[in-house]
Amino acid sequence: MCALSAEEARSSLNQVPEWKIEAGELVRVFQFSDFAGALDFVNRVGALAEQAGHHPDIDIRYNRVRLGLTTHDAGGLTAKDFELAAKADKAV
């Protein structure tokens, strides 16, 4: 899979408007009422990632979860990143 151009990546943000591109990575921070809610979300995203064979960087801090997506073997953002981001949005 080929990496998207910078313009293609910016255009793809329309699919996932709450995400942003930071240092070549597709990023969103999700906030929950407590740690249990954050952990439940991480588990749901983990299952989606396993199904897709595409794994985000996950940082969990009490009730906040930061997901970072990039396709390392393509050297940048690909459609796979935006697809998993959209699935993560639905998992909230």
VEXDREN-245397 format. One record per residue (C-alpha): residue in one letter; z, y, x; chain. Coordinates in Angstrom, 1 decimal, m for minus. Each point is the difference from the previous one (the first is absolute). Layout:
- aa;Z;Y;X;ch
- A;Z;Y;X;A
...
This chain:
- aa;Z;Y;X;ch
- M;0.0;0.0;0.0;A
- C;m1.0;3.4;1.3;A
- A;2.4;3.0;0.2;A
- L;m0.7;2.8;m2.4;A
- S;m1.2;3.4;1.3;A
- A;2.5;2.8;m0.2;A
- E;m2.0;1.4;m3.0;A
- E;m0.1;m3.4;m1.7;A
- A;3.8;m0.4;0.4;A
- R;0.7;3.5;m1.4;A
- S;m2.3;m0.8;m2.9;A
- S;1.8;m3.3;m0.6;A
- L;3.3;1.9;m0.5;A
- N;m1.2;0.7;m3.5;A
- Q;0.7;m3.6;m0.8;A
- V;3.7;0.3;1.1;A
- P;0.9;3.7;m0.5;A
- E;3.7;m0.4;1.0;A
- W;m0.9;m1.3;3.5;A
- K;m1.0;2.0;3.0;A
- I;m1.6;m0.6;3.4;A
- E;2.4;0.5;2.9;A
- A;m1.2;m0.7;3.6;A
- G;m2.7;m2.3;m1.3;A
- E;2.3;m2.0;m2.3;A
- L;0.1;0.0;m3.8;A
- V;3.6;0.8;m0.9;A
- R;2.2;0.4;m3.0;A
- V;3.8;0.2;m0.4;A
- F;1.4;m1.6;m3.2;A
- Q;3.5;0.8;m1.3;A
- F;2.2;m2.2;m2.1;A
- S;3.4;0.4;m1.6;A
- D;1.7;m2.3;2.5;A
- F;m0.5;m2.5;2.8;A
- A;m0.5;m3.0;m2.4;A
- G;m2.9;1.8;m1.7;A
- A;m1.6;0.9;3.4;A
- L;0.4;m3.6;1.2;A
- D;m1.5;m1.4;m3.2;A
- F;m3.0;2.3;0.5;A
- V;m0.3;m1.2;3.6;A
- N;m0.1;m3.6;m1.1;A
- R;m2.7;0.7;m2.6;A
- V;m2.1;1.8;2.6;A
- G;0.6;m2.8;2.4;A
- A;m1.4;m2.5;m2.5;A
- L;m3.1;2.2;m0.6;A
- A;m0.5;0.4;3.8;A
- E;0.1;m3.8;0.4;A
- Q;m2.5;m0.5;m2.7;A
- A;m2.3;2.6;1.5;A
- G;0.6;m1.2;3.6;A
- H;0.6;3.6;0.9;A
- H;3.5;1.2;1.0;A
- P;1.4;3.5;m0.1;A
- D;2.6;1.4;2.3;A
- I;3.2;0.3;m2.1;A
- D;3.0;2.2;0.7;A
- I;2.9;m0.3;m2.4;A
- R;2.8;2.5;0.0;A
- Y;2.6;m0.6;m2.7;A
- N;m2.0;1.1;m3.1;A
- R;m3.2;1.2;1.7;A
- V;m2.9;m2.2;1.1;A
- R;m2.8;1.3;2.3;A
- L;m3.2;m2.0;0.0;A
- G;m2.6;0.6;2.7;A
- L;m3.4;m1.6;m0.2;A
- T;m2.8;m0.3;2.6;A
- T;m2.4;m2.8;0.9;A
- H;0.8;m0.6;3.7;A
- D;m2.9;m2.3;0.7;A
- A;m2.5;2.6;m1.4;A
- G;1.6;2.8;1.9;A
- G;0.8;2.2;m3.0;A
- L;0.2;0.2;m3.7;A
- T;m2.2;m2.3;m2.1;A
- A;m0.5;m0.8;m3.7;A
- K;2.7;m2.7;0.4;A
- D;2.6;2.7;0.7;A
- F;m0.8;2.0;m3.2;A
- E;m0.1;m3.2;m2.1;A
- L;3.4;m1.0;1.1;A
- A;1.3;3.5;m0.5;A
- A;m1.2;m0.1;m3.6;A
- K;1.7;m3.3;m0.5;A
- A;3.2;1.3;1.4;A
- D;m0.1;3.0;m2.4;A
- K;m0.3;m2.5;m2.9;A
- A;3.0;m2.0;1.4;A
- V;2.4;2.9;m0.5;A
